[in-house]
């Protein structure tokens, strides 16, 4: 390996750092809770889970999904945080306005979010990489008004940026405008990911806290297998935050982590394969 991309790990028998993912399940195993838990485990953290939806999907796309009752989503959060405790939390697929409201309410009750002791990473999943909708259109206003203002960092891709802010990011100038628009919604740090900026030979991510910009630029990885890249990035950010990293340092770490996963991504089924965090334990 050319660089050490590990986080501090607990000795055998010692409780590791804990992190909570609030997201949907991916039956194909490439994204969602499955991608989050792979990332957490390979980085040495214990994963707690609040399932928001069960999807029917494979490498070709999402054929359907079943939402979990909002009260059950919130109850999962209360159950694990009250007993086990978490050092950070992240959201993924939330599916509907009632689930977003339930998650936001539980975060406030449990002290999760930007003004509390537990950092919150909001990955505003609106659609799958195949374009299949994963968030009801009417839920966007709830996402903007209820959850994003609680977030320590929000991590939209460019399609999600357009849905949330109505800004079409095509270059560095519009990327900065989008970062300002996201920050104006109340998030502490806005991360505008540039992986979908196909006009660039690089993959430029831009982080903004209202005063200062941080740029994270890595070479674009030529692969058709990038399923779960956003989930993996957000999970790695949450993992680093659970260890006390600053947001810029957590994003820098996660960007390098997901880049390595893209470099070693593998084909799966007849469609898109997943980002591969298993490079961490691969043998030469």
N, C-alpha and C positions, 0 to 999 in steps of 0.2 A: 504494500500500500504506500502511496506517495505521501499521505498525510494521515494524522490521527484524528478521526472524527468521532471519538467517543465522548461520553459525558461521565461524570463521577458515578461509580457503581457501588452498591452496598456489598459488604462481605457476606458470605453464606450465613444464613440464619438471622441476618439483620434486615429489618424492614426497609425496602428501597423507597425512593421518592414515588409519590402517587399522582396520577393525572386522570382526569375524567373526560371521556369523549361522549358527546351528546349528538347522535347522528343516526343515519339509516344503515341497514345491513345490506351488503352486496353479495348476492348469492354466487356470483362469479369469483368472489374473493380478491378482486383487484383494487377496489376503492372502498369508500365508506368506513364503517367500523373495523372491517377486516384490515384495511390498510393502516388505520390508526393503531390498532393493537400490534401489528407487526412492527411498526416503527417504535412504539413504546417499548416493546419487549427487547428489540435489538439495541435500544439505547439504555437498557437496564432499569426501566421504570415499571411499576405495577399499574396496570390499566383498570380503571373502573368505567362502567358503561351505562348510559341511559339510551335505550333504543327508541328512536322516533318513528321509524317506518321499516317495513320489511319489503325489499324490492325483489322483483322477478327479473333478473338480468344475467347476461353472459357477455362474451367478448364482442357481440354484435350490437348490443344495445339493451335498453330497458323495456321490457314487455308489459310491466305493470308494477304497482306497489300498493301496499296496505298500510295506512297510517295507524299508529298506536294512539289510544285515547290520551288527550293532553294531560289529564289528571294522573295517568299512569306514568307518563314521561316525567312529570314533576316529582312524583312519588319515588321513582328510581333515583333521582338526584338527591332528594332529601335522605333517602335510606343510606346511600353509600357515603355521602359527605358527613352525616351525623355520626356514623360509626367509624369509618376508615379515615376520613379526612383526605384532602387533595391539595397539592401545591400549585396546580394550574388546571384549567378546563378549556376545552375547545368545542365548538359546534360545527356540524356539517349539514347534512340534509335535514331540514326542519318541516318541510312539506306544506304547512298550512299556517294561517294566521293564528288560530287557537293554540297550536303547538308553540309557535313563537312566543305568544303571550304567556303561556305556562312556563316556558323556559326562562323568559325574562323575569317573571315573578319569583321563580325558585332561585335564580341568581341573586336577586335582591335579598331574599330571605336568608340565603346561605353565605352572604358576604363574598360573592364571586363577581368580579368585574373591576373596572378601571379605578374606582375610588375605594376599593376594598382590598383585603389582604391576598386574594387569590386572583392572579391574572386570567383574563378571558380572551381567547383567540376566536374570532368569529370568521369562519370560512362560509361566505354567503352563497351556498350551493343553490343555484337556480335551475340548472339543466345539466344533463350528462354530457360527456364529451361528444356523444353522437347527436346532441341536440334534443334529446328526450326531456320534456319538462319535469322538474323535480320539486318545484315550488309553485303553488297556485299564484296566478298573476295578482290577485287582490291582496296577497300576503306581503307584497313588496312594501306597501306603506307601513305595515306593522313592523317589518324588518327595519326600515329606516327610523321609525319613531320609538320603538320599544327596545330593540336589541343592540343595534349599532351604537347608540349612546352609552351602553354599558361596557363596550368592548375596550380592552387594552390595545388590541390591534385587530384590524379587519383585513382580510386577504383575498379580495376579489380578482378573478381573471378579467380580461378585457371585455368579454361578453357580459359578465356580471356587472362590471363598471358601467357599461352602457345602460343596462336595465335599471340600475340603482340611481345613476346620476344624469342619464340622457346625454352623456359625453362619449363620443366615438373617438377612442384613442388611436391615432395614426402616426404619431411622432412624439418626440420628447416634450414639445410644448403642450400638446393636448394631454399627455400623461401627467404633467405637473398640474394642469387645470383640474383633472380628475382627482388628483390627490387633495387639492384644496377643497373640492366639492364634497369628497368623502369626509374630510376632517370637519367641515362645517356641520355635518350631521351629528357630531358630538363624540366621535371615537377619539381615543387618545393618540393612537398612531394609525395612519392609513398606509397600507402597502398595496401599491398598484403593480400587479405582476405583468411582466412583459413577454411571457412565453408565447402568447398568441400574436405578438407583433411580428408577423411574418415578413414584413419589409426590412427587418433588421437581421443582420448576420449574427448578432448577439442576442442574449436573452436578458433584457434590462429590467430589473425590478427597482421600484422607487418607493422609499419609505419617508413619511412626512409626519411631523408632530405639531404642525402649525407654525413653527419657526424655522426649522432646519430640515433640509433634504439629505437623505443618505441613499446613495446609488449602489446597487449590487449587480454587476455585469459579468456574466459568464458566457462562454461560447455556446451557441445553440447546438444541441445534440441532435444529429440526424437519425431519428428513429421514428417508426410508426407506432411504437409500443410505449405510450405515455399515460395509460389509464391509471388514475389515482395519484397523479403528480400533485394536484392541489391539496388533496387530503394528506399526503405524505409530508408536504412542506409545512402545512399548518400543524400537523402532529409533532413534527420536529421542533417547530417554534415553541409550542406548548411545553415540550419536554425540557428545552433549555430554560424556559421561564420558570419551570418548577424547581430548577436548580439555582435560581437567583440571577440568571443572566439578565443584563439590560436588554431592552427590545432590539436595539440595533445589533448587539452581539448575537442575540437569539436568531434574528433573521439571517445574519451572515452565516451562522452555523447551519441553519436549515437549508439555505440556498446551496451550500456545498454538499450537504447530505443528499438532497434530491437530485443534484447534478450527477453524483456518483450512481444513484439509483437509475437515472436515465441512461447512463453509459453502459449499464449492465442489464437493461430491460430485456425481457424475453417474449417470444411469441406465445400466444395462448389461444386455443380454439381457432375459429375462422376469421376473427376480427382483430381488435387491438389488444395486445398484451399489456401487462402492468409494469409500472416502475418497480424496480427490484431492490428493495433494501437488504435483500439476502446477500448482497455482495459483502456485507459485514462479516458473514460467517463462511463465505465460500472458500473452498480450498483450491490452490493452484493446480 
